[in-house]
C-alpha cells in the first residue's frame, strides 16, 4: 500500500507522514530530502550557490548521485545518505534551503528523482510526503492526503523548527 501525503511547506505533511508510517509499521520516505541532497551535492561541486546556477552541471551530476534512507531507531528518525554520507543535518541548514528551489525546478532533476521515488515505492508498504506526490509520483496511490495549514501557522512551525536547529531567525 502506498500512502501519498502532499501539501505546502510547513503544513505538517512530514510530521503527519512520519507518524502515520510509524503507527502502521510502514517505511517512510521524505522526497524533499532527495531534492535537498541533490542541491547539497551541487553546492559542493560549485554548480549552485548564491551567485551560481549551472543547469548543465546539475544535470550532468545526476549520474554521480546516490541517495538512500536509513532508519535510526536510537534517534527514531529516518536519515538521508548522499553517496554513503549521512547528510541529514546538513541538508536542513539554511544554505541548502536557499538553493533547493533552483535544483528542483530543473525538469531533468525532477524526472530522475520521480523515477527513483516510484522505484522505492514499488511493491512496498510506504508513506511518502512531498509536493506532487499524489499527482505525479503516485497518482494511483491507495490513499492520498493533502495537508493544509493557515499561513501564520506554517510560518510559526518553520520558525520553531529553525530555532530548534540553532538557526537565528525571526518570525
Residue pairs with C-beta under 8 A, 6 or more apart in sequence:
1 26
1 125
1 126
1 142
1 143
2 121
2 124
2 126
2 128
2 138
2 141
2 142
2 143
3 17
3 20
3 21
3 24
3 26
3 126
3 127
3 128
3 141
3 142
3 143
3 144
3 145
4 128
4 129
4 133
4 134
4 137
4 138
4 141
4 143
4 144
4 145
5 13
5 16
5 17
5 20
5 127
5 128
5 129
5 133
5 134
5 144
5 145
5 146
5 147
6 13
6 129
6 130
6 131
6 132
6 133
6 134
6 135
6 144
6 145
6 146
6 147
7 13
7 129
7 131
7 145
7 146
7 147
7 148
7 149
8 131
8 148
8 149
8 154
9 154
9 158
10 149
10 154
10 155
10 157
10 158
10 161
11 147
11 148
11 149
11 154
11 157
12 147
12 149
12 157
13 129
13 130
13 147
14 30
14 32
14 129
16 129
16 145
16 147
17 28
17 30
17 127
17 128
17 129
18 28
18 78
18 127
20 26
20 127
21 27
21 28
21 126
21 127
22 28
22 76
24 125
24 127
25 125
26 124
26 125
26 126
26 127
27 71
27 124
27 125
27 126
27 127
28 69
28 71
28 78
28 126
28 127
28 128
29 69
29 78
29 117
29 120
29 121
29 126
29 127
29 128
30 69
30 78
30 80
30 128
30 129
30 130
31 113
31 117
31 128
31 129
31 130
31 131
31 133
31 137
32 100
32 129
32 130
32 131
33 67
33 69
33 80
33 88
33 91
34 67
34 80
34 113
34 116
34 117
35 100
35 103
35 104
35 109
35 113
36 80
36 91
36 92
36 96
36 97
36 100
37 65
37 67
37 80
37 82
37 87
37 91
38 58
38 61
38 62
38 65
38 67
38 103
38 109
38 113
39 48
39 91
39 96
39 99
39 100
39 102
39 103
39 104
40 82
40 87
40 90
40 91
40 96
41 61
41 64
41 65
41 82
41 83
42 48
42 54
42 57
42 58
42 61
42 99
42 103
43 49
43 95
43 96
43 99
45 57
45 61
46 52
46 54
46 57
47 54
47 57
47 58
47 61
48 54
48 58
48 99
48 102
48 103
49 99
50 98
53 102
55 106
58 103
58 106
58 109
59 106
59 108
59 109
62 108
62 109
62 112
64 83
65 82
65 83
66 81
66 82
66 83
66 84
67 80
67 81
67 82
67 116
68 80
68 81
68 84
69 78
69 79
69 80
69 81
70 78
70 79
70 81
71 77
71 78
71 79
72 78
72 79
77 88
79 86
79 88
80 86
80 87
80 88
80 91
81 87
82 91
90 96
92 165
93 165
93 167
94 162
94 167
103 109
104 110
114 136
114 137
117 128
117 130
117 133
117 137
117 138
118 137
118 138
120 126
120 128
121 128
121 137
121 138
128 137
128 138
130 137
133 141
134 141
134 144
134 145
134 146
138 144
149 157
155 171
156 171
159 169
159 170
159 171
162 169
163 169
